[in-house]
Amino acid sequence: MIPKIHLKENTYKVYKTGLPFYDAARLIGVAHLFFGTASAEIEDKGAYWEVKGIDVRRDEEQIEWVVERIRPTQREKGLFQRSGRFAWKELHEYFAEINKRGRKVELKAEYDAALQIGTRGYDPLKDYRILAPRSTGVREKKFFAPFQEVAAATLGRGFAASVISRTKRQREEIYILPIFSSHVVLSGFLDYERFYQHSAGGFVASVLAAISILLDLTSKKIPVTDFAYTKEVKGPQGLPISSESGYLGFERLCSLWWKAVEENDEERLRVLRQIKLFLENTARQDTDTQNQELARQLANFAVNLDVDSLCMIERLKSRILASQQNIYPALNLFKSPKDIKEVKEMMGLELPDVPQEVSQALAKALELDEKGWMNQFTRLENATDFSQLIGYVEHIISRGYYRELQKEGQPNIRNAMNRARELASILKELGESLADEKKFRAWKSIFLMDVLSRMRFGGGE
């Protein structure tokens, strides 16, 4: 009979402070500190998180390597040392609640912007002067915590993604960490790309970072529900202008991603990869204004699934393609009818499908009008209701089909009009489901993007 093997387990507690980034850093720090690449089970117990797993022998060098990623000060390195040795005993006993004693060390703003004097205070309602700028001479208020807590937060900061946005007037520095669901198993080294920037602004850079991290974590199947952040805005001389921290509010994006992971929905993951790729390809400072604005609208759509952003994405993409300048990023964004269908599903408005026969005929008609297609396309964009849109579609298709018949040497206006009328009747069947103005605007943008995806442009694939 094979004897049972009983593996020793350890359980640790991380109490919440209400400072999102600081809490996330300590939680990830404790999980990695004691379990590393082994599995750490995390459960939200309300006032604290419980972190438990099989007892493993940790490698001090790996801890030091992660900490080095934040370019630590000597003080931060010293948090892990005790009388010339690694402080395993003190760290273990503190989080295992065997011995809660430990020297107090200063907790600075790097761990959460809410700890910063001047532009944001720890408790602004207690003393309004804390919100005053440094130039008023308000004495710096200091906060302290046991060194074990600060050590865990320091290690957790090593997993934060750095998000930077620069302009001539200011520089935004944001650090973000994923927030997991209430019960999760962290298995293996938590790793993802860590440096992001975008010329369209800090919000766009944050969306790029969030999507990238989610896609990097897809294979690990760790449910992420949002991101905690800490942010500081500095002026041209490096002086702080403002600071803030909290949650990015990307729950819808995280939910979309996680549902795709659970259902192995490769179509949706491909659309998220396209959004990431477009944002990456437009990140440079020399990106033209139209592509920058498209990046802003795309980032807002990815987070909020907003109809207005969807409409602007369609308008900006069509104008970039019509300009025939730097069209490659836009060409690779929602580049097939399958992608457009997935975008429609992401909206969650129960929109009817785009009739492929109509969309293909309209795309072909517009292609035949090489120089004037954008004027015709603009009329479609400006249609105020579904009946007006159908009238424009019928007119464009009839002209396009007549041109096609001319090329074949068989011009027949009656045949062209009949064909266009047949296709228009297909659209009319959708009228009842698009009576709502919001649904109509969303469907119209989806329809026009589908048409764009079927057209062929110079230099396109």
Secondary structure as the mmCIF struct_conf table of DSSP 4:
data_model
#
loop_
_struct_conf.conf_type_id
_struct_conf.id
_struct_conf.beg_label_comp_id
_struct_conf.beg_label_asym_id
_struct_conf.beg_label_seq_id
_struct_conf.end_label_comp_id
_struct_conf.end_label_asym_id
_struct_conf.end_label_seq_id
HELX_LH_PP_P HELX_LH_PP_P1 ILE A 2 ILE A 5
STRN STRN1 GLU A 9 TYR A 15
BEND BEND1 GLY A 18 GLY A 18
HELX_RH_AL_P HELX_RH_AL_P1 PRO A 20 PHE A 35
TURN_TY1_P TURN_TY1_P1 GLY A 36 THR A 37
BEND BEND2 ALA A 38 ALA A 38
STRN STRN2 ALA A 40 ASP A 44
BEND BEND3 GLY A 46 ALA A 47
STRN STRN3 TYR A 48 ILE A 54
HELX_RH_AL_P HELX_RH_AL_P2 GLU A 60 GLU A 68
TURN_TY1_P TURN_TY1_P2 ARG A 69 ILE A 70
HELX_RH_AL_P HELX_RH_AL_P3 GLN A 74 GLY A 78
TURN_TY1_P TURN_TY1_P3 LEU A 79 PHE A 80
STRN STRN4 GLN A 81 ARG A 82
TURN_TY1_P TURN_TY1_P4 SER A 83 GLY A 84
STRN STRN5 ARG A 85 PHE A 86
HELX_RH_AL_P HELX_RH_AL_P4 TRP A 88 PHE A 95
TURN_TY1_P TURN_TY1_P5 ALA A 96 GLU A 97
BEND BEND4 ILE A 98 ILE A 98
STRN STRN6 LYS A 104 LEU A 107
HELX_RH_3T_P HELX_RH_3T_P1 ALA A 109 TYR A 111
HELX_RH_3T_P HELX_RH_3T_P2 ALA A 113 LEU A 115
BEND BEND5 ILE A 117 ARG A 120
BEND BEND6 TYR A 122 ASP A 123
TURN_TY1_P TURN_TY1_P6 PRO A 124 LYS A 126
HELX_RH_3T_P HELX_RH_3T_P3 TYR A 128 LEU A 131
BEND BEND7 ALA A 132 ALA A 132
HELX_RH_3T_P HELX_RH_3T_P4 ARG A 134 THR A 136
HELX_LH_PP_P HELX_LH_PP_P2 VAL A 138 LYS A 141
STRN STRN7 PHE A 143 PRO A 146
HELX_RH_AL_P HELX_RH_AL_P5 PHE A 147 ARG A 157
TURN_TY1_P TURN_TY1_P7 GLY A 158 PHE A 159
HELX_LH_PP_P HELX_LH_PP_P3 ALA A 160 ALA A 160
STRN STRN8 ALA A 161 ARG A 166
BEND BEND8 LYS A 168 ARG A 169
STRN STRN9 ARG A 171 PHE A 180
BEND BEND9 SER A 182 SER A 182
STRN STRN10 HIS A 183 LEU A 186
BEND BEND10 GLY A 188 GLY A 188
STRN STRN11 PHE A 195 GLN A 197
TURN_TY1_P TURN_TY1_P8 SER A 199 ALA A 200
HELX_RH_AL_P HELX_RH_AL_P6 GLY A 202 ASP A 216
TURN_TY1_P TURN_TY1_P9 LEU A 217 LEU A 217
HELX_RH_3T_P HELX_RH_3T_P5 THR A 218 LYS A 220
TURN_TY1_P TURN_TY1_P10 LYS A 221 LYS A 221
STRN STRN12 VAL A 224 LYS A 234
TURN_TY1_P TURN_TY1_P11 PRO A 236 GLN A 237
BEND BEND11 GLY A 238 GLY A 238
STRN STRN13 PRO A 240 TYR A 247
HELX_RH_AL_P HELX_RH_AL_P7 GLU A 251 GLU A 262
TURN_TY1_P TURN_TY1_P12 GLU A 263 ASN A 264
HELX_RH_AL_P HELX_RH_AL_P8 GLU A 266 ASN A 281
TURN_TY1_P TURN_TY1_P13 THR A 282 THR A 282
BEND BEND12 ARG A 284 ARG A 284
TURN_TY1_P TURN_TY1_P14 GLN A 285 ASP A 286
HELX_RH_AL_P HELX_RH_AL_P9 THR A 289 ASN A 304
HELX_RH_AL_P HELX_RH_AL_P10 VAL A 307 SER A 323
TURN_TY1_P TURN_TY1_P15 GLN A 324 GLN A 324
BEND BEND13 GLN A 325 ASN A 326
HELX_RH_AL_P HELX_RH_AL_P11 TYR A 328 LEU A 331
TURN_TY1_P TURN_TY1_P16 ASN A 332 ASN A 332
BEND BEND14 LEU A 333 PHE A 334
BEND BEND15 SER A 336 SER A 336
HELX_RH_AL_P HELX_RH_AL_P12 PRO A 337 MET A 347
TURN_TY1_P TURN_TY1_P17 GLY A 348 GLY A 348
BEND BEND16 LEU A 349 LEU A 349
HELX_LH_PP_P HELX_LH_PP_P4 LEU A 351 VAL A 354
HELX_RH_AL_P HELX_RH_AL_P13 GLN A 356 LEU A 368
BEND BEND17 ASP A 369 ASP A 369
TURN_TY1_P TURN_TY1_P18 GLU A 370 GLY A 372
HELX_RH_AL_P HELX_RH_AL_P14 TRP A 373 GLU A 381
TURN_TY1_P TURN_TY1_P19 ASN A 382 ASN A 382
BEND BEND18 ASP A 385 ASP A 385
HELX_RH_AL_P HELX_RH_AL_P15 PHE A 386 LYS A 407
TURN_TY1_P TURN_TY1_P20 GLU A 408 GLY A 409
HELX_RH_AL_P HELX_RH_AL_P16 ILE A 413 LYS A 428
TURN_TY1_P TURN_TY1_P21 GLU A 429 LEU A 430
HELX_RH_3T_P HELX_RH_3T_P6 GLY A 431 LEU A 434
BEND BEND19 ASP A 436 ASP A 436
HELX_RH_AL_P HELX_RH_AL_P17 GLU A 437 ARG A 454
BEND BEND20 MET A 455 MET A 455
TURN_TY1_P TURN_TY1_P22 GLY A 458 GLY A 459
#
